[in-house]
């Protein structure tokens, strides 16, 4: 009987572990909603610094972005086929560089945000695997430039947390755009990744 009981308990534990692995605690959409809300709250709170203390403004934006973006994953997307020849230290360094690049880009783009309506758009064709990469859309409505559409490519990291690894803004895929820049720099500097990173702008 003890053997049977232990077998049943082990089976239940295995089933529970498998269920946990298949169902992350928070969905990609929920993660994006929570992360964007935090980012916009930070933007509104820090807007007075944009002109008077831009470094303070961008520091606040960077902290908010860090809750949702995996910058090393972004670096891997941007490096694309060059990732195989890069060391982990180079990827980490490039992630830090892109953190600054994306913070400046995103922070400047949202510096005039004044409470426009947000609409989150789940993926039209969600993958059958709940752990597969997924795309979450967002539309910022009613700004001076009209509606702005964003798409977030999300993935599950080793801690079972959804993180952003690529973004499209108004139809422009930033990962692909930065890859074009990285590819051109690799050709310019003879495939020397350190030189590419030293001269990244």
C-alpha positions in Angstrom: 0.0 0.0 0.0 2.8 2.4 0.9 4.4 1.8 -2.5 1.1 2.5 -4.3 0.5 5.6 -2.2 4.0 6.9 -3.0 3.5 6.2 -6.7 0.2 8.1 -6.7 1.8 11.1 -4.8 4.8 11.1 -7.2 2.4 11.1 -10.2 0.4 14.0 -8.8 3.6 16.0 -8.1 4.8 15.3 -11.7 1.4 16.4 -13.1 1.5 19.6 -11.0 5.0 20.4 -12.2 4.1 19.8 -15.8 1.0 22.0 -15.5 3.1 24.7 -14.0 5.6 24.4 -16.9 2.8 24.7 -19.4 1.0 27.6 -17.8 3.1 30.6 -16.8 1.8 32.6 -13.9 1.1 35.6 -16.1 0.2 35.7 -19.8 2.2 37.7 -22.3 -0.7 40.1 -22.7 -0.9 40.7 -19.0 2.8 41.3 -18.8 2.7 43.8 -21.6 -0.3 45.6 -20.0 1.4 45.8 -16.6 4.8 46.8 -18.1 3.3 49.5 -20.3 1.2 50.9 -17.6 4.2 51.2 -15.3 6.2 52.8 -18.2 3.5 55.4 -18.9 3.1 56.2 -15.2 6.9 56.7 -15.1 6.8 58.9 -18.2 4.0 61.2 -16.8 5.7 61.4 -13.4 9.2 62.2 -14.9 8.1 64.5 -17.8 9.2 67.7 -16.0 12.7 66.3 -16.1 12.8 65.8 -19.8 14.0 69.4 -20.5 15.5 70.3 -17.1 17.3 67.0 -16.3 17.2 64.6 -19.3 19.6 62.1 -17.6 17.2 61.8 -14.7 14.3 61.4 -17.1 16.0 58.6 -19.1 17.2 56.9 -16.0 13.6 56.6 -14.8 12.5 55.3 -18.2 15.3 52.8 -18.2 14.2 51.4 -14.9 10.7 51.0 -16.1 11.7 49.3 -19.3 13.9 46.9 -17.4 10.9 45.3 -15.8 9.6 44.0 -19.2 12.6 44.0 -21.6 15.4 41.4 -21.7 18.1 43.5 -23.3 20.5 40.6 -23.8 17.7 38.8 -25.8 17.3 42.0 -27.8 21.0 42.0 -28.5 20.8 38.4 -29.7 18.0 39.3 -32.1 20.0 42.3 -33.4 23.2 40.3 -33.8 21.3 37.5 -35.6 23.7 35.3 -37.4 26.7 37.1 -35.8 25.7 35.8 -32.4 27.5 32.5 -33.0 30.8 34.3 -33.2 30.2 36.6 -30.2 31.2 35.8 -26.7 28.6 35.9 -23.9 30.5 39.0 -22.5 30.1 40.8 -25.9 26.4 40.0 -26.0 26.0 41.3 -22.4 27.9 44.4 -23.3 25.8 45.0 -26.5 22.7 44.5 -24.3 23.8 47.3 -22.1 24.5 49.5 -25.2 21.0 48.7 -26.6 19.5 49.5 -23.2 20.7 53.1 -23.6 19.7 53.2 -27.3 16.2 51.9 -26.7 15.7 54.0 -23.6 16.6 57.2 -25.5 14.4 56.2 -28.5 11.4 55.1 -26.5 11.7 57.9 -23.9 11.9 60.6 -26.5 9.0 59.1 -28.5 6.8 59.2 -25.4 8.0 62.4 -23.9 4.9 64.2 -25.1 2.5 61.5 -23.8 -0.5 63.2 -22.0 -2.9 60.4 -21.3 -3.9 59.2 -24.8 -6.1 56.1 -25.0 -4.4 52.8 -25.0 -5.8 49.6 -26.6 -4.0 46.3 -26.2 -4.4 43.8 -29.0 -3.8 40.1 -28.4 -2.2 38.0 -31.1 -4.7 37.2 -33.9 -3.1 33.7 -34.3 -1.8 32.7 -30.9 0.6 29.7 -31.0 -0.8 26.3 -29.9 2.2 26.0 -27.5 1.5 28.3 -24.5 5.3 28.7 -24.0 6.1 29.7 -27.6 7.0 33.3 -28.6 4.0 35.4 -29.1 3.2 38.9 -30.4 1.1 41.4 -28.4 -0.1 44.6 -30.2 -0.8 48.0 -28.7 -2.3 51.1 -30.2 -1.8 54.6 -28.8 -4.8 56.6 -29.9 -5.4 60.3 -30.4 -1.9 61.8 -30.4 -0.8 64.7 -32.6 0.6 62.2 -35.1 -2.5 60.1 -35.1 -2.7 56.5 -33.8 0.6 54.8 -33.2 0.7 51.0 -33.5 3.3 48.9 -31.6 3.9 45.2 -31.6 5.8 43.5 -28.9 7.5 40.1 -29.5 7.5 38.3 -26.2 9.3 35.1 -25.0 9.4 33.1 -21.8 12.7 33.3 -20.0 14.2 30.6 -17.8 12.3 32.0 -14.8 9.0 31.5 -16.5 8.5 35.3 -17.0 7.4 36.9 -20.3 10.0 39.4 -21.5 10.2 41.5 -24.6 12.9 40.8 -27.2 11.8 42.8 -30.2 9.5 45.6 -31.0 7.8 47.1 -34.1 6.8 50.7 -34.0 4.5 52.0 -36.8 5.4 49.1 -39.0 9.2 49.5 -38.4 10.8 46.4 -37.0 13.5 47.8 -34.7 15.3 44.5 -34.4 15.6 44.2 -38.2 16.6 47.9 -38.5 19.3 47.6 -35.9 20.5 44.4 -37.5 21.0 46.2 -40.8 23.1 48.7 -38.9 25.0 46.0 -37.1 25.6 44.1 -40.4 27.0 47.2 -42.1 29.3 47.9 -39.1 30.6 44.3 -39.2 31.6 44.8 -42.8 33.1 48.2 -42.0 35.2 46.9 -39.1 36.2 43.6 -40.6 33.9 41.4 -38.5 35.5 42.8 -35.3 32.6 42.8 -32.9 34.5 44.8 -30.2 35.1 47.6 -32.8 31.4 47.5 -33.8 30.4 47.9 -30.1 33.0 50.6 -29.6 31.6 52.6 -32.4 27.8 51.9 -32.0 25.7 55.0 -32.2 
